[in-house]
């Protein structure tokens, strides 16, 4: 099963996932929230810091058990269930969150219909899925993705069940930002390059790997602001992780023994090269 775990080795993927949960924070404060395919539970735990009540739902009983043991809050619970048969009452939830779940199912209509069932009449769905046109070429043999969608197909699916649907695009960048003291998102100048050449970035906003939709039966309290997630802490932790691993290797008996056995060859090579 494909799922994101709390492991700093997955620096880029972890930043992408955390950014999605950061995206939902303004919409969950004081709300009853369900996190579909909650996996390791870290996302549900983050939401529970703002929401009135959070239920993480996952098809894996093992994942549910581990999440419940790790994350203990009075307003947080985890239950076993599938995205196509959510174990909750009709119209009992303010916000449903589901990230990188839809593409794992062939029964996508059934999933969205179930979400609509558990949402209150003015409830909100925040859901993400890979952009097929851009993502698929990067990972064409992913056995867990049963049905990827283009943004048009994604919007069409959600439009069957929700009156108002707004799509956002997510793209990971290794980047530096230069902005004025009083900057806004009215204009973005995109550049890329290397030691040999700096170029304007063509079709910058069309190279996203993921779509994130916000859907509801009523008007949406969401703006078009450009949202940035600072992943420096994640990347620093990833670097520290690998530095520690290298130190462990250098200190291991296997490495020291190999170094001892190869020393005569290194010595001869050094003498011959003079």
C-alpha positions as CSV (number, residue, x, y, z in Angstrom):
1,X,0.0,0.0,0.0
2,X,1.3,3.5,-0.9
3,X,1.2,5.9,2.0
4,X,3.3,8.8,3.4
5,X,5.0,8.0,6.7
6,X,6.7,10.2,9.2
7,X,10.2,9.8,7.9
8,X,12.5,12.7,7.0
9,X,14.1,10.6,4.2
10,X,11.1,11.5,2.2
11,X,11.9,15.2,2.3
12,X,10.1,16.4,-0.9
13,X,7.1,14.2,-0.5
14,X,6.8,15.1,3.2
15,X,6.8,18.8,2.4
16,X,4.1,18.3,-0.3
17,X,1.9,16.4,2.2
18,X,2.4,18.8,5.1
19,X,1.6,21.8,2.7
20,X,-1.8,20.2,2.0
21,X,-2.6,20.0,5.6
22,X,-1.4,23.5,6.1
23,X,-3.7,24.5,3.3
24,X,-6.8,23.2,5.2
25,X,-6.1,24.8,8.5
26,X,-8.1,28.1,7.9
27,X,-11.2,26.0,7.1
28,X,-11.2,23.5,10.0
29,X,-11.1,25.7,13.1
30,X,-13.9,24.7,15.4
31,X,-15.3,22.2,12.8
32,X,-16.2,18.5,12.8
33,X,-13.7,17.0,10.4
34,X,-13.1,13.6,8.8
35,X,-9.7,12.7,7.3
36,X,-10.3,10.0,4.7
37,X,-7.3,7.6,4.3
38,X,-5.6,9.0,7.4
39,X,-2.8,6.5,7.2
40,X,-0.1,7.2,9.9
41,X,-2.4,9.8,11.5
42,X,0.0,12.7,11.6
43,X,-2.3,14.8,9.4
44,X,-5.4,14.1,11.5
45,X,-3.4,15.1,14.6
46,X,-2.4,18.4,13.0
47,X,-6.0,19.2,12.1
48,X,-7.1,18.3,15.6
49,X,-5.0,21.2,16.9
50,X,-7.6,23.5,15.2
51,X,-10.8,21.5,14.8
52,X,-13.5,20.7,17.4
53,X,-13.5,17.0,16.5
54,X,-11.5,14.9,14.1
55,X,-12.0,11.4,12.9
56,X,-9.3,9.6,10.9
57,X,-10.7,6.9,8.6
58,X,-8.4,4.3,7.0
59,X,-9.0,0.9,5.4
60,X,-6.0,-0.6,7.2
61,X,-6.9,-1.7,10.7
62,X,-3.2,-1.9,11.6
63,X,-2.7,1.8,10.6
64,X,-5.7,2.8,12.6
65,X,-4.4,1.0,15.7
66,X,-0.9,2.5,15.4
67,X,-2.3,6.0,14.8
68,X,-4.6,5.7,17.8
69,X,-1.7,4.6,20.0
70,X,0.6,7.4,18.9
71,X,-1.8,10.3,18.8
72,X,-3.9,10.9,21.8
73,X,-6.2,13.9,22.0
74,X,-9.7,14.2,23.5
75,X,-11.0,15.5,20.1
76,X,-9.2,12.9,17.9
77,X,-10.2,9.3,17.1
78,X,-9.4,6.8,14.4
79,X,-11.7,4.2,12.9
80,X,-11.4,1.5,10.3
81,X,-13.4,2.1,7.1
82,X,-13.1,2.6,3.4
83,X,-13.5,5.7,1.3
84,X,-16.5,4.1,-0.5
85,X,-18.2,3.1,2.8
86,X,-17.5,5.7,5.4
87,X,-18.6,4.6,8.9
88,X,-20.3,7.8,9.8
89,X,-23.9,9.1,9.9
90,X,-25.5,11.2,7.2
91,X,-24.9,14.9,7.3
92,X,-22.7,14.7,10.4
93,X,-19.5,16.4,9.2
94,X,-18.5,20.0,8.5
95,X,-15.3,19.2,6.5
96,X,-14.0,16.2,4.8
97,X,-10.3,16.0,3.9
98,X,-8.8,13.4,1.6
99,X,-5.3,13.7,0.1
100,X,-3.9,11.4,-2.5
101,X,-6.7,8.8,-2.2
102,X,-8.9,9.2,-5.2
103,X,-6.4,7.8,-7.7
104,X,-6.2,4.5,-5.7
105,X,-9.8,3.7,-6.5
106,X,-11.7,2.7,-9.6
107,X,-15.0,3.5,-7.7
108,X,-14.4,7.2,-7.7
109,X,-18.0,8.2,-8.1
110,X,-18.9,6.0,-5.1
111,X,-16.2,7.7,-3.0
112,X,-17.4,11.3,-3.8
113,X,-21.1,10.2,-3.3
114,X,-20.2,8.8,0.2
115,X,-18.4,12.0,1.1
116,X,-21.4,14.1,0.0
117,X,-23.6,11.8,2.2
118,X,-21.7,12.4,5.4
119,X,-21.3,16.2,4.8
120,X,-23.7,18.6,6.2
121,X,-25.7,20.6,3.6
122,X,-23.2,23.5,3.8
123,X,-20.2,21.2,4.4
124,X,-16.9,21.4,2.5
125,X,-14.7,18.8,0.8
126,X,-10.9,19.4,0.4
127,X,-9.4,16.7,-1.8
128,X,-6.2,16.3,-3.8
129,X,-5.1,14.0,-6.6
130,X,-2.2,13.9,-9.1
131,X,-2.5,15.8,-12.3
132,X,-2.4,13.0,-14.9
133,X,-0.9,14.9,-17.7
134,X,2.1,16.0,-15.6
135,X,2.4,13.4,-12.9
136,X,2.0,10.2,-15.0
137,X,5.2,10.7,-17.1
138,X,7.2,11.0,-13.8
139,X,5.8,7.7,-12.4
140,X,4.2,5.7,-15.2
141,X,4.4,2.3,-13.6
142,X,2.9,3.1,-10.2
143,X,0.9,0.0,-9.4
144,X,-1.1,1.7,-6.7
145,X,-2.6,4.4,-9.0
146,X,-5.6,2.7,-10.6
147,X,-7.1,5.8,-12.2
148,X,-5.4,9.1,-12.4
149,X,-7.4,12.2,-13.6
150,X,-6.6,15.3,-15.6
151,X,-7.8,18.5,-14.0
152,X,-10.8,18.6,-16.3
153,X,-11.8,15.1,-15.4
154,X,-11.3,15.9,-11.7
155,X,-13.5,19.0,-11.9
156,X,-16.2,17.1,-13.8
157,X,-16.3,14.4,-11.2
158,X,-16.7,16.8,-8.3
159,X,-19.2,18.9,-10.3
160,X,-21.6,16.0,-10.3
161,X,-22.0,16.3,-6.5
162,X,-21.1,19.9,-5.6
163,X,-22.5,23.2,-6.8
164,X,-19.3,25.1,-6.2
165,X,-15.8,23.7,-7.0
166,X,-12.5,25.6,-7.0
167,X,-9.3,24.0,-8.1
168,X,-5.8,24.8,-6.8
169,X,-2.5,23.5,-8.3
170,X,0.5,22.2,-6.3
171,X,4.0,22.2,-7.5
172,X,7.2,21.4,-5.5
173,X,10.1,23.7,-6.1
174,X,13.7,24.1,-4.8
175,X,13.5,27.8,-4.7
176,X,14.6,31.2,-3.4
177,X,12.2,34.0,-3.0
178,X,12.9,37.7,-3.5
179,X,10.0,40.0,-2.6
180,X,9.3,43.6,-1.7
181,X,8.5,44.7,1.9
182,X,4.8,44.9,1.0
183,X,4.6,42.1,-1.6
184,X,1.4,40.4,-2.8
185,X,0.6,37.7,-5.3
186,X,-0.5,40.0,-8.1
187,X,2.6,39.4,-10.1
188,X,5.0,36.4,-10.1
189,X,8.3,36.5,-12.1
190,X,9.6,33.0,-12.6
191,X,13.2,32.2,-13.5
192,X,15.3,29.0,-13.6
193,X,18.8,28.0,-14.6
194,X,22.2,26.7,-13.6
195,X,25.8,27.9,-13.7
196,X,25.7,28.2,-17.5
197,X,22.5,30.1,-18.1
198,X,19.5,31.8,-16.4
199,X,16.2,31.6,-18.3
200,X,12.6,32.7,-17.8
201,X,10.5,29.8,-16.6
202,X,8.0,28.9,-19.3
203,X,4.4,27.8,-18.4
204,X,5.3,28.0,-14.7
205,X,1.8,27.5,-13.4
206,X,1.1,24.7,-15.8
207,X,3.7,22.3,-14.5
208,X,1.9,21.3,-11.4
209,X,1.9,17.6,-10.3
210,X,-1.2,17.8,-8.1
211,X,-4.6,19.3,-8.1
212,X,-6.3,20.3,-4.8
213,X,-10.0,21.0,-5.0
214,X,-12.3,22.8,-2.5
215,X,-15.9,21.9,-3.1
216,X,-19.2,22.7,-1.4
217,X,-22.9,23.2,-2.0
218,X,-22.5,26.9,-1.0
219,X,-20.1,29.7,-1.7
220,X,-16.5,29.0,-0.7
221,X,-14.6,31.2,1.9
222,X,-11.3,30.7,0.0
223,X,-9.1,33.2,-1.8
224,X,-6.7,33.0,-4.8
225,X,-3.7,33.8,-2.6
226,X,-0.4,32.2,-3.6
227,X,0.4,29.8,-0.7
228,X,4.0,28.9,0.2
229,X,5.1,26.3,2.6
230,X,8.6,26.7,4.1
231,X,10.2,23.3,4.1
232,X,13.6,24.3,5.4
233,X,13.2,22.4,8.7
234,X,12.2,19.3,6.8
235,X,15.2,19.4,4.5
236,X,17.6,20.2,7.4
237,X,16.2,17.2,9.3
238,X,16.7,15.1,6.1
239,X,20.3,16.3,5.8
240,X,21.0,15.5,9.5
241,X,19.5,12.1,9.0
242,X,21.9,11.2,6.2
243,X,24.9,12.7,8.0
244,X,24.1,10.5,11.0
245,X,23.8,7.5,8.8
246,X,27.2,8.2,7.2
247,X,28.8,8.6,10.7
248,X,27.2,5.2,11.6
249,X,28.8,3.6,8.6
250,X,32.2,5.1,9.2
251,X,32.1,3.9,12.8
252,X,30.8,0.4,12.0
253,X,33.0,-2.7,12.4
254,X,32.4,-3.7,8.8
255,X,33.8,-0.3,7.5
256,X,36.7,-0.3,9.9
257,X,37.6,-3.9,8.9
258,X,37.4,-3.1,5.2
259,X,39.5,0.0,5.7
260,X,42.1,-2.1,7.5
261,X,42.2,-4.7,4.8
262,X,42.4,-2.2,2.0
263,X,45.1,0.0,3.6
264,X,48.1,-2.0,2.1
265,X,46.6,-1.5,-1.4
266,X,46.1,2.2,-0.8
267,X,49.6,2.5,0.5
268,X,51.1,0.8,-2.6
269,X,48.9,3.0,-4.9
270,X,50.1,6.1,-3.1
271,X,53.8,5.1,-3.5
272,X,53.4,4.2,-7.2
273,X,51.6,7.5,-8.0
274,X,54.6,9.6,-6.8
